[in-house]
Amino acid sequence: PGSEVGQLATPHGLWLELVEGKPELLVADRENHRLQRFDLEGKRLGEPIGGLRRPCSAHALNGEIVVADLAGRVTLLDSTGKLLAHLGDNPDESKRAQNGVPREQWRDGEFLSPHSARLAPNGDIYVADWNYLGRVTKLARLRCAAHELSSARAPLDTSRGARAGASASTLAASARYVSKPFPAARRACALRD
């Protein structure tokens, strides 16, 4: 245990994948707020991926990594660890990483305590929120012509719209996902460009 590179503090989630034909273990190093990669002998590979809020799990698919950040958001990265999006970022810090938030205070498009997130082959994201009742949310990737994503996706911001200080490319791409309770209902959270 520790905070140095290669050490872990509350390793919480694991993802095993083949990278250029070799197995790599991606570890959610929760209390160090990062992901780290290791080979199957325990040797650290590359630099840690930081800038996360207590990552619980990670899932890689089609050149992207989705991270369930326990402190109220989901993070989407490219395969190198570059930030693509923070989705469902809860603006109320007192509700982050809390499992006793009353249901009346839950908001579509805002997460409380994401514990697991998975990418679907079509780009949708499924998120399990850790709370006393349990909640699964589907973040459906929009596919209409006005929001079609290019192969070189621009960075995304939260599903509530871009916050102050966001870059122009983040603003342009902020409405590419909609939040739907699972099973998918016809409600969608308010998205703003």
Stockholm file with secondary structure:
# STOCKHOLM 1.0

chainA/1-193         PGSEVGQLATPHGLWLELVEGKPELLVADRENHRLQRFDLEGKRLGEPIGGLRRPCSAHALNGEIVVADLAGRVTLLDSTGKLLAHLGDNPDESKRAQNGVPREQWRDGEFLSPHSARLAPNGDIYVADWNYLGRVTKLARLRCAAHELSSARAPLDTSRGARAGASASTLAASARYVSKPFPAARRACALRD
#=GR chainA/1-193 SS CCSSTTCCSSEEEEEEEEETTEEEEEEEEGGGTEEEEECTTSCEEEEEECCCSSEEEEEEETTEEEEEETTTEEEEEETTSCEEEEESCCSCGGGTTCSCCCGGGCCTTCCSCEEEEEECTTSCEEEEECSSSCEEEEEEECCSGGGCCCSSCCCCCCTTCCCTTCCHHHHHTTTSEEEEETTTCSCCCCCCC
#=GC SS_cons         CCSSTTCCSSEEEEEEEEETTEEEEEEEEGGGTEEEEECTTSCEEEEEECCCSSEEEEEEETTEEEEEETTTEEEEEETTSCEEEEESCCSCGGGTTCSCCCGGGCCTTCCSCEEEEEECTTSCEEEEECSSSCEEEEEEECCSGGGCCCSSCCCCCCTTCCCTTCCHHHHHTTTSEEEEETTTCSCCCCCCC
//
